[in-house]
Amino acid sequence: MVNKTTKKSAKVASGKAATKPAAPPSKQAGTKPKLLSGGNPQIAKADGDAPVQAYIAAMPGWKRDVGRRLDALIVRTLPGVRKAVRWNTPFYGVEGGVEGRGWFLGFHCITKYVKVAFFRGASLRPVPPVESKQKDVRYFHIHENDAIDEALLAGWIRQASDLPGEDLF
């Protein structure tokens, strides 16, 4: 028994020491986020511009350009807007509301369009075209190759930011 070596010590002696296995692809730095149903990026919950930009960068195909345009329009319309990602959705808000959180808008990738949600959309004029199961929420859908009326969207963004915001998280 004195001359027996364990498999581990034999590997160490031969220069083939066991190494820690690499992290799974989803945990490795620089790996693209997983796309959920409809191509919606799975992004960790976080506050600020960085997670929103990570979400937009991970949006598939033409939806990424829509996300960039929406984000730029929102920032141009409301400099200093607050941003966060929750439930794999970017949210935009202003100071105010419950506990300093007044969230008024979010967007989400759906298979054939990007869904823009106005949380108090029923109070906007004109009212965004798509109803929700929730009384106050209204949606605006952007499909591939749709012409985006930025003046209309900017008007909705301004109006929505002036209304009482939602305390979503």
C-alpha positions as CSV (number, residue, x, y, z in Angstrom):
1,M,0.0,0.0,0.0
2,V,2.9,2.3,0.5
3,N,3.7,2.6,-3.2
4,K,0.1,3.2,-4.3
5,T,-0.8,6.7,-5.4
6,T,-4.2,8.1,-5.6
7,K,-5.6,9.2,-9.0
8,K,-5.4,12.9,-7.9
9,S,-1.8,12.7,-6.8
10,A,-0.9,10.8,-10.1
11,K,-2.5,13.7,-12.0
12,V,-0.6,16.3,-10.0
13,A,2.7,14.3,-10.5
14,S,2.1,14.2,-14.2
15,G,1.4,17.9,-14.4
16,K,-2.3,17.4,-15.1
17,A,-3.7,18.9,-12.0
18,A,-7.5,19.1,-11.9
19,T,-8.8,22.5,-12.7
20,K,-12.1,24.1,-11.9
21,P,-14.5,23.6,-14.7
22,A,-15.4,26.6,-16.8
23,A,-18.6,28.5,-15.9
24,P,-21.6,27.6,-18.0
25,P,-22.0,29.9,-21.0
26,S,-24.8,31.8,-19.4
27,K,-22.5,32.9,-16.6
28,Q,-19.4,33.7,-18.7
29,A,-18.5,37.4,-19.3
30,G,-19.3,38.6,-22.8
31,T,-21.9,35.9,-23.4
32,K,-25.1,37.1,-25.0
33,P,-28.2,37.1,-22.8
34,K,-30.7,34.3,-23.4
35,L,-33.7,35.2,-25.6
36,L,-37.0,34.3,-24.1
37,S,-40.3,33.8,-25.8
38,G,-40.9,36.4,-28.6
39,G,-37.2,37.2,-28.7
40,N,-37.3,39.1,-25.4
41,P,-33.9,39.3,-23.8
42,Q,-33.4,37.9,-20.3
43,I,-31.6,40.7,-18.4
44,A,-30.9,40.7,-14.7
45,K,-32.9,43.1,-12.5
46,A,-31.0,46.3,-12.0
47,D,-31.4,50.1,-11.9
48,G,-29.8,52.6,-14.3
49,D,-28.9,53.1,-17.9
50,A,-26.4,50.2,-18.2
51,P,-29.0,47.3,-17.8
52,V,-31.4,49.1,-20.2
53,Q,-28.6,49.4,-22.8
54,A,-27.7,45.7,-22.2
55,Y,-31.4,44.8,-22.9
56,I,-31.4,46.9,-26.1
57,A,-28.1,45.5,-27.3
58,A,-29.6,42.0,-26.8
59,M,-32.8,42.7,-28.7
60,P,-32.9,40.6,-31.9
61,G,-32.7,42.0,-35.4
62,W,-34.8,45.0,-36.3
63,K,-36.2,45.2,-32.8
64,R,-32.8,46.4,-31.6
65,D,-33.1,49.5,-33.8
66,V,-36.6,50.1,-32.5
67,G,-35.2,49.9,-28.9
68,R,-32.4,52.3,-29.6
69,R,-34.9,54.8,-31.2
70,L,-37.3,54.5,-28.3
71,D,-34.6,55.0,-25.7
72,A,-33.1,58.0,-27.5
73,L,-36.6,59.5,-28.0
74,I,-37.4,59.1,-24.3
75,V,-34.1,60.6,-23.2
76,R,-34.4,63.5,-25.6
77,T,-37.9,64.2,-24.5
78,L,-37.1,63.8,-20.8
79,P,-33.5,64.4,-20.0
80,G,-32.6,62.8,-16.7
81,V,-35.3,60.1,-17.0
82,R,-34.8,57.2,-14.5
83,K,-34.3,53.8,-16.0
84,A,-34.4,50.2,-14.7
85,V,-34.9,46.6,-15.9
86,R,-37.3,44.4,-14.1
87,W,-39.1,41.2,-15.4
88,N,-36.9,41.4,-18.5
89,T,-38.4,44.8,-19.4
90,P,-36.9,48.2,-19.5
91,F,-38.8,50.8,-17.4
92,Y,-38.7,54.6,-17.5
93,G,-39.8,56.9,-14.8
94,V,-39.4,60.3,-13.1
95,E,-38.8,61.3,-9.5
96,G,-42.0,61.3,-7.6
97,G,-44.7,58.8,-6.9
98,V,-44.6,56.4,-4.0
99,E,-41.1,56.1,-2.5
100,G,-39.7,58.4,-5.2
101,R,-40.7,56.0,-8.0
102,G,-43.0,57.2,-10.7
103,W,-42.7,54.7,-13.5
104,F,-44.7,55.6,-16.6
105,L,-43.5,53.5,-19.5
106,G,-41.9,50.1,-20.4
107,F,-41.3,48.2,-23.6
108,H,-41.0,44.5,-24.4
109,C,-40.2,42.3,-27.3
110,I,-43.1,40.2,-28.7
111,T,-42.6,37.8,-31.6
112,K,-43.9,40.2,-34.3
113,Y,-43.6,43.6,-32.7
114,V,-42.2,45.7,-29.8
115,K,-44.9,46.5,-27.3
116,V,-44.7,49.9,-25.7
117,A,-46.8,50.1,-22.5
118,F,-48.0,53.4,-21.0
119,F,-49.1,52.6,-17.5
120,R,-51.6,55.5,-17.4
121,G,-52.2,55.4,-21.1
122,A,-56.0,55.7,-20.9
123,S,-55.4,59.3,-19.7
124,L,-53.3,60.2,-22.8
125,R,-54.6,62.2,-25.7
126,P,-54.9,60.8,-28.2
127,V,-55.3,57.5,-26.4
128,P,-52.7,54.8,-27.6
129,P,-54.6,52.4,-29.8
130,V,-54.2,49.0,-28.0
131,E,-56.3,48.2,-24.9
132,S,-55.1,46.2,-22.0
133,K,-56.8,43.9,-19.5
134,Q,-55.8,46.6,-17.0
135,K,-58.2,49.6,-17.2
136,D,-55.5,52.4,-17.2
137,V,-52.8,50.7,-19.3
138,R,-52.7,51.2,-23.1
139,Y,-50.2,49.9,-25.6
140,F,-48.6,51.0,-28.8
141,H,-47.2,48.2,-31.0
142,I,-44.3,48.8,-33.4
143,H,-43.9,46.2,-36.2
144,E,-41.0,45.7,-38.5
145,N,-40.9,48.5,-41.2
146,D,-43.5,50.6,-39.4
147,A,-43.0,54.3,-39.8
148,I,-42.7,55.7,-36.2
149,D,-44.4,59.0,-35.5
150,E,-41.8,60.4,-33.1
151,A,-43.8,63.6,-32.5
152,L,-46.9,61.5,-31.4
153,L,-44.7,59.3,-29.2
154,A,-42.9,62.3,-27.7
155,G,-46.3,63.8,-26.8
156,W,-47.4,60.6,-25.1
157,I,-44.1,60.4,-23.2
158,R,-44.4,64.0,-22.0
159,Q,-48.0,63.5,-21.0
160,A,-47.3,60.1,-19.3
161,S,-44.4,61.6,-17.3
162,D,-46.7,64.3,-15.9
163,L,-49.2,61.8,-14.6
164,P,-48.9,60.0,-11.2
165,G,-46.4,57.2,-11.8
166,E,-46.6,53.6,-10.8
167,D,-44.7,52.1,-8.0
168,L,-43.9,48.8,-9.8
169,F,-41.1,47.6,-7.6
